[in-house]
Structures are given as C-alpha cells and as structure tokens.
Amino acid sequence: MMEKDDSPDVIVIGGGLAGLTTAALLARAGKAVTLFEQSSREIGGRARTSIDNGYYFNQGPHALFLADVGAKVLQELGVSYTGGEPPATGLGIRDAKKYRVLTNSSSPSLTPVSDFNSEDVFAKFSDLLNKTDFTELENISVTEWIERNFHDADAIALLKALISLTTYGNDPDIQSAGSALHQVHLYNLGGVMYVDRGWQTLVDGLVAAAKNAKARIVMGKKATKVQRNSSGWLVTLSDQSQISAEILVIAAGPNEAQALFHEGEKIEALSKAVKEARPVRLACLDVALSNLPQKDALFALGIDSPLYFSVHSPYAELAPPNGALIHVAKYLGSSIKPNPKEDEKELEELLDLMQPGWRQVLVKKRPLPSMVLSNTLVTAANGGLSGRVDPKIEEGLYVVGDWVGQEGLLSNASFASARRAAQLIQNELAGGSRGTGQRPSISESVPS
Ligand SMILES: Cc1cc2nc3c(=O)[nH]c(=O)nc-3n(C[C@H](O)[C@H](O)[C@H](O)COP(=O)(O)OP(=O)(O)OC[C@H]3O[C@@H](n4cnc5c(N)ncnc54)[C@H](O)[C@@H]3O)c2cc1C
C-alpha cells in the first residue's frame, strides 16, 4: 500500500526540532517534503511542553542561547517568540549550604564560597575566553584547560560548575574544552532566554513555518524500515504503507537511525556513530507551586555536587499569577548511573534548602529521572566537534540532530545540522547528482 502523495522530493523521519527545521527550510526552498512523526498526539520530541492547570512544563530546564545558531535559524524561518532573560546571578551550594558565589549576588548576608573573590575569577575567565580560538582546544579536556589557567581549588570547582550549567555536561575529564568553552562564551555574549509558554512555542512556530511552505506533516506513523530502491529511498511505515523519495533525512537518535536499516544493509558511518555515542543525561524534577515561599531565592548551582536549581516563571509566562514553575536537576553526564529514588530525594533536599515550605504549596511535581540531554558527549579524544558524524552520510541519505555535524551543542547542534543538511540537499537536488533527478513514479516505488 502506498502513502497518498507518495512521491515527495524529501522524506524526513522525526518531528523534533531538527526534523521540523529541515522540513521547514527545504519546503521554503520549494521542495516537496513529507515528515513522519511516530507520536500520534505530540510533536516536538524533547522540546515539547505539556500544560497542566496553567503551568507550562518543559521537559526539564530549557534555556535558549540568544547568541547561538538556533536563535538565528528561528529568525531566518520567521519563528517569533517572547520570554525573559534570567540575570547571571545566584547562589552556590556547597556542603549542603548556600553561599554567595555568582556575580552580583543579591544576598549580601551570605558568605562567599571561599576567601577568593569569585568576581575576579569570572573576570579572568571571560578575558581568557575573549582571546581564545576555540577550534584549537578541541583535543584537550575541560579539566586540562581549566587547570592550565587556574590553580585555586575553589576557582576550578566553580568553573567546572559553570561549564555544567552551560553545556549540561558532567564529564570535565573527557569533555572537549573547545565547544564547552565556546558555549560559555556564547552565554557571555548573548545570555539565555526562558521562552513564554515553553519551548512548545518554538516547536509550534516551526510547524507553522513548515506547513505554510506546504510541507506535509504526518503524525502517528513510525518509520520501521528504510531501503534503497531505483529512485532513491523506500520507507516502510508502522501501518505497512510505503513511501519513496529521492532524499531521506533521518532526524532521530543514532540508535533509532541505525535500527531502520536491515542487518547486512547497515551503514558504516551510522554504526561508528552508534559505537562512539556517549549519551549525556540529566535527572530532572519539574515542580509547580501555588506560590513561591522564598521570593528572592531564584537560582543556585552546586559547587561540590552536580546540582541545578532555577525558578523559571519570574522571567517567562510559565505559571498562573502567583504560581511558580521550578526546575531542579542533577547533571548525570555520560558516566553517572541514574538512581531515580536517590536522585529525586537529593533534588527534593535542594528544594528544601532553597524553598523551605515548598511541600505545603505543591501543585504538581514531575520527576524525569533519566532524560537524554544529548545523544553524544563531545569528547577531546574524538577531536571535539570534528568527531561527530557529518549530516550527509551518502548520496541521498542525511542525518540531523544533536549528535550530528561540526557546529553547536544541545539544541543548537540540532538546528545547525538541520541547516547544513538543507543546504547540502538543495545542492544535491539542483545537481541531479543521481539518476534523472525526476520524482519517482508510483510504479517505480512499489515493490513487486
Ligand atoms: C532535560 C533537557 C534539558 C535541555 N535543555 C536545553 C537547553 O537549555 N538548551 C538547549 O539548547 N537545549 C536543551 N536541551 C536539548 C534539546 O531539547 C534537544 O537538543 C532537542 O530538543 C533535540 O531535538 P532533535 O530533533 O534533535 O531530537 P528529538 O527531540 O529527540 O526528536 C526526535 C523525534 O523523532 C521521532 N522519531 C524517532 N524515531 C522515529 C521513527 N522511527 N519514526 C518517526 N518518528 C521518529 C521522535 O518521536 C521525536 O519526536 C535539553 C534537553 C533535555 C532532555
């Protein structure tokens, strides 16, 4: 059985940020695009937001880096959004106590984390970043770079915590310094935004951009198999229908991408990406309160523990009037095993410290014990970003996502790889590099 409209130029598998961006860019360039998302109800993958009683729950803390590639791609596609920028202030947590540590801390009653002046450390750090060629630091680890430049143990711990904050990683001994430090630099340049009504705003904007340009978005159909045919790629869907196109873009994780190919037809570049992937995880607790017990305790970062606390709702429309939406999280990195019960207890203790009385005003808490933040850590051993797989796997076959391409971390890797793939696909279709370049006919696409 063939899908209706069974001969697009491009098939995209996956409706997260990467797939939607690719579809929107190609559709705007005049290509006929069909995107399949396995979920029947929700589009957006990890960038989805669920709404509960007027509270907007992103899947864990989500902050848009305003100077990074994602913001540029969204602008290019005419996706508009509003929100607020949290200031670079807050508390450090050490020995389960609150300390004044981040710049401009609004809590003068708290003691500094140590006798060093954290503002001097941040000033020296920013100064170094301004002079750094990040591409030269791809092969060295975060720890190596920090220890070359700083010698005080507290300063080192503080900077590692700052890198966890901006990259969500927790593997400083193996994480590549180049992209990690670049991420901090981008934060210094443009800050971050918490988006009104959550990242679903971005997802919905991308869906609208794709649909306005006549891309077809099909929900509730999972791609189960892909294989080459005479005119490009034949994709089999969960309802056994099939569809064919000259170009195939897989916008799912490396394991899901690999699983689409039959044994014996596995693609070497994908097998390598699967083998080398080190998923980075975060244990999250998303919390809605009817009001905020401590109005000025809005942000904290663990200095001797990989913990994050941030009240997002003062900066963006994420909760009803007086309500508060808080994200607490533990950076598991690529090596700490999730321990859902213990991790949740630890996150609740952080809430006790920052917002005593929160249990009395609790509306809802949602633990997400092992979220995949990124499908692979960018490591020094793999040469940093250059170790990630290219979007173009071979003629007619592309991958996009947070594990692909030589640009960006987190969602910015998804946006950047989508943009790169869209450019390469347009070149390929313009060049008619394979076959006649004509759309496949139904008779060519249907297996006999
Ligand atoms: C807790 C958490 C916090 C984060 N915070 C930030 C942040 O602050 N800043 C930032 O920049 N980034 C952040 N990120 C990262 C960001 O959410 C992701 O990088 C981005 O959403 C990934 O988009 P994607 O399209 O590459 O992948 P996904 O969102 O995983 O999308 C893949 C899609 O493909 C679909 N799919 C898979 N297989 C198939 C198939 N066979 N057929 C059909 N459909 C299929 C899936 O259902 C899914 O919808 C965070 C992520 C997490 C988990």
The ligand as an ORCA input file, in Angstrom:
! r2SCAN-3c Opt
* xyz 0 1
  C      16.155     17.862     30.188
  C      16.637     18.577     28.964
  C      17.026     19.905     29.033
  C      17.500     20.566     27.893
  N      17.841     21.879     27.978
  C      18.295     22.522     26.881
  C      18.644     23.890     26.946
  O      18.528     24.528     27.986
  N      19.117     24.500     25.837
  C      19.265     23.818     24.658
  O      19.709     24.409     23.684
  N      18.929     22.509     24.560
  C      18.450     21.854     25.643
  N      18.104     20.534     25.568
  C      18.320     19.823     24.297
  C      17.155     19.941     23.330
  O      15.927     19.663     23.967
  C      17.406     18.896     22.239
  O      18.705     19.092     21.710
  C      16.441     18.988     21.080
  O      15.105     19.088     21.512
  C      16.644     17.734     20.230
  O      15.867     17.807     19.063
  P      16.010     16.673     17.960
  O      15.010     16.956     16.923
  O      17.428     16.583     17.544
  O      15.691     15.300     18.708
  P      14.351     14.811     19.433
  O      13.727     15.908     20.178
  O      14.734     13.591     20.199
  O      13.363     14.418     18.241
  C      13.379     13.190     17.570
  C      11.959     12.925     17.080
  O      11.973     11.813     16.208
  C      10.850     10.993     16.487
  N      11.192      9.645     16.000
  C      12.203      8.843     16.433
  N      12.225      7.693     15.722
  C      11.216      7.784     14.808
  C      10.734      6.905     13.793
  N      11.297      5.712     13.568
  N       9.673      7.302     13.035
  C       9.074      8.519     13.258
  N       9.490      9.379     14.233
  C      10.548      9.016     14.984
  C      10.706     11.108     17.996
  O       9.393     10.742     18.423
  C      11.000     12.585     18.213
  O       9.842     13.375     18.100
  C      17.611     19.862     26.676
  C      17.212     18.525     26.602
  C      16.729     17.886     27.726
  C      16.307     16.459     27.620
*
